[in-house]
Structures are given as C-alpha cells and as structure tokens.
Amino acid sequence: MQLSDFINIATDIAFGVSGIIFAFAAFRAFTIGRALVNRVYSSRAYFTAAFAVIVVASIVLPPGVIYFPLLFIFFIMVDTTILAALERDFFHRNTLHWKRVRLIIYPLFIAILIYTLLPSSITNSLPEIVLVAVVIGFIFIYTYTAAAAVVSARRTPDKPLRRFVTLAGLFILGLLINTLVFVFVTDLLAAFLFIIFGYITYLMVMSLSPLGKVEKEIKG
C-alpha cells in the first residue's frame, strides 16, 4: 500500500469516529431537550441535536456539499444563544455591540455562502481579490462571533448557559482553524479535528444538564 492509501484510511477512520460521537451527542441532546422545562435550555438542546445530525450527514455526503451551509446553521445557533445570554446579563449590556454587528454579519455570511456554492468554473474566473475578501470576511465573522460568545458568557449569571456559550465560542474558533486547514493544508488533520469538535458538541449538550444527567425540571 502507498502512503496515500494509509492517509485515506486514516481520514475515513477519523471521520467515522467523529460521526459516531456526533450521533451520540445528537441522541443525548434530543433526550435532554425532551426532559428540560426551561425553554431556552431545551431550544439549545434541540438546535444542537439538529446541528449534530447535519454534521453526520455532511460526513456521509461528498466533501463540501453541505459544509458551509452547516457553518451558517451553527452561526445562527450561536447568535441566538448570545442574544439569550445578553438578556440574562443583569445590566443588559450590548456586548461588543453584538446586536448591531450581527446585522452586518448575516448578509456578509450569506454572500460568502453564495460564493462557496458557485461552480468552480465561475469562481476561478473571478479576480483573486474576491477570494481574499471571502477569506478575510470568514475570519472576521468567526473571530468576532467567538469573542462575543466568550464575553457574553462571562457576563451572564446563568451558569448552564454560560458553559454552553463558552463551549460554542471554542467550537467557532475550532471551525475557523479547521476550515482554513481543510482549504489550504490537508483534509487529514481536518478529519481528526472533527473528533475534537464532536466531543465539544457533547460537552455543549451536557452543559445544559447541570448534574451531568437528564433530570426533569420542576416548575416553581
């Protein structure tokens, strides 16, 4: 066997392991979502479950088919979670002006998403400055969102939500690194990073259950 064959096998194994972790995280998220009464927590659990299921689908489908739409879906989840954290901030501070900046990020992200979905025959004919702008825009979106997530988490007294948002911020930074590595370096390292992402997703899910197990919340 050639080195490339070993690399392909290692990549397949890494994606397979990450798929199993994401699938288990999705199962736990659905279970926790059904058990929780708190609407904010349960909606985070269901959103994470849906995200994890789509990740599994992205692993099964050909590379690139659903990856960037997946990033957009995750951004929506983090955006709504940051807004929830801001609402629980005692001083209701607009952390890093997120409520205004997000209105700029959405159309920017959609423009980048459209670019990634264009046929290569079109993107290759565009000036190189367009690709540079897409990369810079993507880095801005995820670094700014990660910063807003971490800072808003520190300012909320809601401990489960704080852990969830913090982990989501770490996930965003990881996705940024993974995307840049996948595009500019190799998909082998990206495959192994997905194992870490799966574990972080599982931690995000379990952060919504303070005792580390599913328990029915009691109103009042």
C-alpha positions in Angstrom: 0.0 0.0 0.0 1.1 3.5 -0.8 1.3 6.4 1.7 -1.7 8.0 0.1 -3.7 4.8 0.8 -2.8 4.9 4.5 -3.8 8.6 4.6 -7.2 7.8 3.0 -7.8 5.0 5.5 -6.8 7.2 8.5 -9.1 10.0 7.2 -12.0 7.6 6.8 -11.5 6.2 10.3 -11.2 9.8 11.8 -14.4 10.9 10.1 -16.1 7.6 11.1 -15.2 8.1 14.8 -16.3 11.7 14.7 -19.6 10.7 13.1 -20.3 8.3 16.0 -19.5 10.9 18.6 -21.8 13.5 16.8 -24.5 10.9 16.5 -24.3 10.1 20.3 -24.3 13.9 21.1 -27.4 14.3 18.9 -29.2 11.4 20.8 -28.3 13.0 24.2 -29.4 16.4 23.0 -32.8 15.1 22.0 -33.1 13.3 25.3 -32.2 16.3 27.3 -34.3 18.6 25.2 -37.4 16.4 26.0 -36.6 16.4 29.7 -36.0 20.1 30.2 -38.8 22.5 31.0 -36.7 25.7 30.6 -37.5 26.8 27.1 -34.1 28.5 26.5 -32.2 25.3 27.5 -34.5 22.9 25.6 -34.3 25.0 22.4 -30.5 25.0 22.7 -30.6 21.2 23.1 -32.8 20.7 20.1 -30.8 23.1 18.0 -27.6 21.3 18.9 -29.2 18.0 18.1 -30.2 19.2 14.7 -26.7 20.5 14.1 -25.1 17.2 15.1 -27.4 15.3 12.8 -26.4 17.6 9.9 -22.7 17.1 10.7 -23.2 13.4 10.4 -24.9 14.0 7.1 -22.0 16.2 6.0 -19.6 13.4 6.8 -21.6 10.9 4.7 -22.2 13.3 1.7 -19.3 14.2 -0.6 -16.9 16.8 0.9 -18.0 20.4 0.6 -21.6 19.7 -0.4 -23.1 20.8 3.0 -20.0 22.1 4.9 -20.5 25.9 4.5 -24.3 25.7 5.0 -23.5 23.8 8.1 -21.3 26.6 9.3 -24.2 29.1 8.7 -26.6 26.9 10.7 -24.1 26.8 13.6 -23.7 30.6 13.4 -27.5 31.0 13.8 -27.5 28.8 16.9 -24.6 30.8 18.4 -26.2 34.1 17.5 -29.5 33.2 19.2 -27.6 31.9 22.2 -25.5 35.1 22.6 -28.8 37.1 22.5 -30.2 34.9 25.2 -27.1 35.4 27.3 -27.3 39.2 26.8 -30.9 39.1 28.0 -29.7 37.4 31.2 -27.0 40.0 31.8 -28.1 42.0 34.9 -27.1 45.2 33.2 -28.4 44.2 29.8 -25.1 45.3 28.1 -24.8 45.1 24.4 -21.6 43.0 24.5 -19.2 44.1 21.7 -22.2 45.9 20.1 -23.4 42.4 19.0 -27.0 43.4 18.4 -25.8 45.8 15.7 -22.8 43.9 14.3 -24.9 40.8 13.8 -27.0 42.7 11.2 -23.8 43.2 9.2 -22.5 39.7 9.7 -25.7 38.0 8.3 -25.6 39.5 4.8 -21.8 39.1 4.8 -22.1 35.4 5.7 -24.9 34.9 3.1 -22.6 36.5 0.4 -19.8 34.1 1.4 -22.2 31.2 1.4 -23.3 32.0 -2.2 -19.7 32.3 -3.3 -18.9 28.8 -1.9 -21.9 27.3 -3.7 -20.9 28.7 -7.1 -19.4 26.3 -9.7 -15.6 26.3 -9.8 -15.8 27.5 -13.4 -17.2 30.8 -12.1 -15.1 31.3 -9.0 -11.9 30.5 -10.9 -12.8 33.3 -13.4 -13.2 35.9 -10.7 -10.4 38.2 -9.6 -8.1 36.9 -6.9 -9.1 39.8 -4.7 -12.6 38.2 -4.4 -11.1 35.0 -2.8 -9.0 37.2 -0.4 -12.1 39.1 0.6 -14.0 35.9 1.2 -11.3 34.5 3.5 -10.9 37.8 5.4 -14.7 38.0 5.8 -14.9 34.5 7.0 -12.2 35.0 9.6 -13.8 38.2 10.8 -17.2 36.6 11.2 -15.9 33.7 13.3 -13.3 35.5 15.4 -15.8 38.3 16.2 -18.6 35.8 17.0 -16.3 33.8 19.2 -15.2 36.9 21.1 -18.9 37.9 21.6 -19.8 34.4 22.8 -17.0 34.3 25.4 -17.5 37.8 26.7 -21.3 37.5 26.9 -20.9 34.1 28.7 -18.7 35.8 31.3 -21.4 38.4 31.9 -24.4 36.2 32.4 -25.2 34.7 35.8 -26.8 31.7 34.2 -24.2 29.0 34.7 -25.5 26.4 32.3 -26.0 29.0 29.6 -22.5 30.4 30.4 -20.9 27.0 29.9 -22.9 26.4 26.7 -21.9 29.7 25.1 -18.3 29.4 26.2 -18.0 26.0 24.6 -19.8 27.3 21.5 -17.2 30.1 21.3 -14.4 27.5 21.4 -16.2 25.5 18.8 -16.3 28.5 16.5 -12.5 29.0 16.8 -12.0 25.4 16.1 -14.3 25.6 13.0 -12.3 28.5 11.7 -9.0 26.7 12.1 -10.5 23.5 10.6 -11.8 25.4 7.6 -8.5 27.1 6.9 -6.6 23.8 7.4 -9.0 22.0 5.1 -8.9 24.6 2.3 -5.2 25.5 2.5 -3.4 22.5 4.0 -4.9 19.0 4.1 -8.1 17.2 4.9 -6.4 14.6 7.1 -5.8 17.0 10.0 -9.3 18.4 9.5 -10.7 14.9 9.9 -9.1 14.4 13.3 -10.2 17.9 14.4 -13.7 16.7 13.8 -13.3 14.2 16.6 -12.5 17.1 19.0 -15.5 19.0 17.6 -17.7 16.0 18.3 -16.5 15.9 21.9 -17.0 19.7 22.3 -20.6 19.3 21.0 -21.2 16.6 23.5 -19.9 18.9 26.3 -22.2 21.6 25.0 -25.2 19.3 25.3 -24.3 18.1 28.8 -23.7 21.7 30.0 -27.5 22.1 29.7 -27.9 19.4 32.3 -26.1 20.8 35.4 -25.9 17.5 37.2 -24.5 15.7 34.1 -27.6 13.6 33.7 -31.1 14.1 32.4 -33.4 15.1 35.1 -36.9 16.5 34.8 -37.0 20.2 35.9 -39.6 21.0 38.5 -41.5 24.2 37.9 -41.5 26.6 40.9 
